[in-house]
């Protein structure tokens, strides 16, 4: 592993300077509701992309073939003044309104598929082949969206910018895209966050959905997006994050993806670390039900970072008197994977939280 460029000791010194003054327990604010408002405001400012809650979605629905116990549709929606995205919408057979899951796809340095990583595509044989290969490699051949729909959830999954029908990006072009957006006063990570907020609001507003039971869920970068959506959207009432949570200082070690550029820009909000650590941002979601699952052998998230993050998360839910709503688990023999046992644990948790 190599160290990032820069004068010797400078980056270590800057890292040591981070005190996260708005974090719960460090901030002078002692009321958790007031703290949440202040912390969310700091994150909102760091996104650089204005909120557009009143913008019409102008959805276009195209029915697909029936699934195993659920209906399939393609749906295209307006997410910002400048962006529309196509996704898939699965609806269980039966009488609603149903609980719902905003399913957020991973990064994986694989850009030809986005939503297809989570939901088995019926509309494109080329993407189907790629999706089945991806599911076989990371999900034991299962598609989480289809599994959730079979279990009685409405499922929405959209392509993020750069993936699937909104791409494909080349790996080496990610930094150029992020840099261009920064030059324009915008942010790649901020755009993802705003689009996920809008997607959650669209899903919660569907007649078929019980707006009191809308979860966000994802693996890897999708896990990051899930806890971020729970923190920033009141439409998300619960979240499950698989393989993405750590303390920032523990993450910033030589060789970590965070310091390489490229894929890091999808999760980088400029200046936010002057105020909040990563688990502090996730803690804005308290006291919502939240599940965090990690593998003890995950090379992307050092064990000390996961422990530090879990400790910080516990303090926030404890302040709300809601520690029982927070489930934190490390599977010691698992790596960076969303295999069948991990999926089954998430599905059981979703059933308990959304069908209670």
N, C-alpha and C positions, 0 to 999 in steps of 0.2 A: 504494500500500500504506500502511496505517495502522499505527501502533505500538500495542501493547496498553495498556490503561489502567493507571495507577499513577503515583506520583511520578517525575519525570524522573530518570533514572539509576539508580533502585532496582533494576529488573529486570536491567539490565546488570551492576550490582554483584553481585547474587545469582548471576547466571550465572557471573561471573568467580570467585566463591567456590567453585564446584564443582571439587573436586580428584579425585573418584572414588577414595577411598583404598583400596577393596577390589579395584581393577582389577589384572589381571596386570601385573607390572612396577612397580606402585606399592605394592601390598600387600607386607608383609615376608615373606609366605609364598613360598618359592621352589620348592616341590615342586608340580608342576601338579595332581596328584591331590588333594592337600590343599587347594590353592587352589580347585579346582572344588567341593569339598564346602562350603567356607566361603562361596563366592560364591552357590552354589545356596541355601544356608540363608538368606542375606540376601534373595534374590528370593522364596523361599517365604514369609517373614515379611511382605513387602510385598504379597502377593496378598490378604491379609485373609480369604480364604475357606479354611476348613480342608480338608485332604486327607481323602478317604474311600475309601481303596483297597480295603477289604473289602466294600463295598456291592454287593449282587447287581445284575446288569445287567437281569435279567428281560426278555430280548429277545423281541420279537414280530416274526416274519418273515412277509411276504406276497409270494408269488411274482408276478413280472410277466412280460410277454412276452419272448421271447428277443431278445437283441441280436445284433449282427454278430460272432459268435465268442465270446460271453459271455452268461451268465445274469444277469437283473435281478431284484432284490428290493427291496421297501421294508422297512425295519427300524426299530423303535422301541426305544430303550434308556434305562435309568435312568442319569443322569450324576452327579447329586448327590442328597442326601436330599430335595430340593425340586424337582428338575427332571428331566423326561424329554424326549427329542428324537426326532423322526422323521428318518430319512435314507434314502439309497439305497446299496445294496450290489451291486457288480458282480463277478462271478466268471468268469474265463476258462474256456472249455471245455477239457477235458483232465484229466490226473491231477495233483493237487497233492501236497504243499503248494506254494503259489505265493508269490512275493514280493508285497508289498502296499504300497499308498499311502493314507495318510490325507490326503485332499484337502480343503483348507480354503478356503472361499469368501472373496471380497473384501468390502469395504464399499460403495464406489461410490455412496453416498447413494441406493441403490435397494433397497428393503426388501420388496417383494412377492415377490421370489425370493431364495433363499439357496442351498441345495444345487443348485437348478436352474440357477444360473450355471455350474456345473461339469459337471453330468451332464444330458443331454437327458431331460426328464420325459416319461413315457409315461402318466401318471395324471391329468393335468389340462390341458385344452386352453387355458385362460386363462393358466396359468403357462407352457405351451409357447410361446405367442405371445410372452410377455415374455422367456423364456429365449432364443429364437431371435433376437430383436432385440438382446439383450445380447451374445450370441455374435457376431453380425454386427458389432457396434460395436467390440468389444474383442479378439475371438479369431479374427478372419477366418472366422467362421461355424462354427468347430470347438468341440466340447465336450471339454475336457481329460480328464474322467473316462472318457468313452467311448473316447478315443484310448488312454489308459493300459490299459484293460481289453483292448482289441484287441491290445495289445502283450504281454499275458500277466500283468498285475497284478490282484490283487484290489483293488478301490477302494471306500473308504467315505467318504461325504460327508454331513454332518449340518447342519441349520439351527442357526446360532448364535442366541442369544436376541435377538429383535427382527426376525428375518428369516423370510421364507416362512411356514411354518405356526406359527412362534413369534412372529409379528408380525401385520401389518407395523407397524413404528414409523413415525412421522412424523419428518422431519428435526429439527424444532424440539422434539421430545419427548425427544431423546437425553440432553440435559443434565439434565432432570428425573428421568429414570430413574436416571442415574448418581448424582445428588444424593440421591435416596431411598435407594439402596443404601448410600451412604456414611453416611447418617443411621442406618441399621440396622447399622452396623459391618461392612458388606460392601463389595464393589467390583465394578463391571461388568467391568473388565478382568481382575480376579482370577477372576471366575466363568468368563469365556471360557477363561482359562488352565487352570483346573481341569477344565472340561468337555473341553478338548482332550486333557489328560492321560488322562482316563478313556476317551475315544474311542480313543486310541492303544492303551491296555491291552486294551480290548474287541477291537479289530481283531487285535492280536497273539495273542490267546487263541483265535481261531477255528481249528478243526481244519484248515480249508482253507488256512491261512496259515503260511508259514515264519517263525516269530517272530524269526529271525536277520536277516531281510531286510524290514524295515518302514520305509518312508520317510514323511516328512511333506512336503507340497508346497503352494504357493499363490502367488497373484499379489496385489500391493498389500497390503491388510490381511491377506489370506491368506498372503502371504510373511512378514509379521511373525509371524503365528501359527505358521508352519512352523518358523522358527528358534527361536521360544520353546518350542515343543513338543519340539524336539530338545534344548534346554538343560535342560528340566525333566522329561523322561520317559526312563527307561532302556529303554522299549519301542520308542522311535523310534531306529533305528540309522543313519539318514541323513536329509538334508533338502535340499530345493531351494527357494530363496526368490527370487522375481522381483519387482523394484521395491519393496523395502522394507528398506533398511539405510542408516544414516547415523550420524554423531556427533551427540549431543544439542545441543551448543552451536551447531553449524552449522545445525541444524534450527530453532533458536529465533530466527528473523528475522521482522521485521514482515511480516504477510500470510500467514505459513505456517499451514496448518490446525491445527498443534499448539497454537497460541495462541488459536484461535477458540472453544474449547469444542466442544459438540456431538459430532462424530465423534471428537474426540481422546480422549474418555473410554473408548472401547473399547480403548485402548492405553496407559492412564495408570495406573501403580502408584504411589500416594502415597508420597513419601519415598525411593523407590529411587535417585533421582539423587544423594542424599547419599552413596551407596556405590559405584554402578556406572554407567558409561556404557552406552548401548544396545549397542554391539559387545561390551562386556564380558559382557553377559548372553548374547548369542549365543555367545561364546567358551566358555561353560560346556559347550557341546555337544562341544568338542574331546575326543578326536581323531576323531570320527565323520566320514565323508565328507559334505562340505557344498558346495553350489553357490549362489553369489549372482550374479544377473544384473541389470544396470541399464541404463537408457537414458541416454545422454549429454545428451539434451534433456528429461529428466524434470523438469517444473516443481516437483514436490513434494519432490525431494531434490537440493539444490544439490551441484554437483560436488565442492566442497571437503569437504562432509560425507561423501560416499561415499568419497573418497580417505582421509580420516582414519579412517573405520570400517574400510576394507580394511587399512590399515596396522596397526591394533590387532588385527584378526583374525589376520593373518599371524604376529604375535608369539606368540599363544597356540598355534596349531598347530605353530609352529616349536619351542616349548618341549616339546611332546610328541614331537618328531621325526617329525611327520606332515604336513608342509607339502604333500606331494603329494596329500593327501586333500582339500585345500581349493582350490576353483576359484572365482576372483573375476574377473568380466568386466564391462566396460562396453561397450555397443554404441553408438558415438558418434552415429549418426544416429537413434537410436530415442528415443521419449519414454516416457510412462507407459502401456505397452501390453504385451499378451501375444499378439503377432501370431504368424503361422505360423513364421517363422524362429526366434523366441525359443522357441516351444513345441518345435520340432524339436530345438533344442540341449538343452533340458531332457529330452526323451524319450530322446535318445541317451545323455545322462549317466546317467539312471535305468537304462537297459539295461546300461550298463557297470558300474554300481555294484551293482545288485540281481540281475543275472543272471550275475555273474562266478563 
